[in-house]
Amino acid sequence: MKKVFLVDFDGTVTKVDTVDLMVNKFAKDGWQYYEELWEKGEMSTEECAIETLKLMEMNEKKLLDLLYTIEIDDYFLEFLNFCKVKNYEVVIVSDGYDFNIKAIMDKYGFNVEFYSNKLWFDKGEIKVDFPYKSKDCNKCGMCKLEVLNRYKNEGYYVVYIGDGYSDICVVKYADEVFAKGVLEKYCKENDIPYISFKNFGDIIEKLKR
């Protein structure tokens, strides 16, 4: 059976959440209110993003300079090589932004297929778009469940790797789950089978067994 790893980006591939860092660095006070509503499920990612971006004072150079300071998991590149040798597919699924993902991939010299929300700059304005949102649910800007279902329908064994709120609805449907942080807590409280991990080195060791 073909195997695919669907991997969350912010806080999973990267050591810090790039969107959180962006907000903390460039947004004026008031973003905390929208973040709280999003965490409670009372505001969608799209609504939260649009309101938060109104509070941001940044340009393309400032954002790139910030993103180039971000580190990825110490074992992520090794994980990609391991999957390449084993002929496993790796796809990043992110409720963050393509701008951030591309900057990190550029910094570390890797290229992985990904699904995410879009962010770009147009005449000094920050623009966003949500091409992968679900038609049935408005919780996330990018519906990870729809990507998972697409692979399932094509006969893949789907392994999910994540750490946060936007990973919660996917883990019930994955064949195997690696979880840390908020996601691990959720799996534990809801009796969803998962394997705990701290970094991709742990995942490589588990897969070798």
C-alpha positions, 0 to 999 in steps of 0.5 A, a space after each residue: 500500500 502506498 504511504 503518505 505523511 501529511 505534516 503540519 508546518 507551524 510548530 511541527 516542521 518549524 521550531 516556532 509557529 511562523 504566524 504567531 511570530 509574525 503576529 507578535 512582531 508586527 501586529 498592534 495590540 488587539 489581536 489577542 481577542 481574535 486569537 481567543 475567539 479562533 481557539 474557542 471555535 467562535 471565529 474561522 481562520 479566515 475571519 481571524 486572519 483578515 481582522 489580525 492583518 488589519 492590525 499589522 505593520 509590515 512589508 515583504 522585506 520585514 517579513 522575509 527578514 523575520 522568517 529567515 531567523 526561524 529554525 526547523 526541527 533538527 531532524 526534519 531534513 533527515 526525515 525527508 531523506 528517510 521517506 525518499 529512500 522508503 518511497 513514502 510521499 511527504 505533503 505539508 498541510 498548513 493553516 498558515 501561509 504559502 509565503 512563510 513556507 516558501 521562505 523556510 524551504 528556500 532557506 533550508 533548500 528543500 522542496 515539498 508539495 504543500 497545501 496552505 493559505 496564500 499571502 502576498 504583498 500588492 502595492 504595500 498592502 497585505 493580501 490573503 486568499 484561502 483556496 483550500 477552505 472547505 465548502 462544508 465547514 468554515 473553521 480552518 482556512 485550509 481544510 486538512 481533512 479534504 486533503 486526507 480524504 483525497 489520499 484515502 480515496 486514492 488508496 493511500 495509508 495516511 500518517 498524520 504528524 501535527 501539534 495544534 488546533 488546526 490538526 484536531 479534526 483530521 486525526 480521527 480519520 488518519 491511519 496513524 498519528 504522531 502528536 505533540 503539544 495541543 494535539 497530543 492533549 486532544 488525542 489523549 482526552 478523546 481516546 484517539 490512538 497516537 504516538 507521542 513525539 518531541 522531534 522528527 528524530 523520534 518519528 524516524 526511530 519509530 518508523 525504523 522499528 
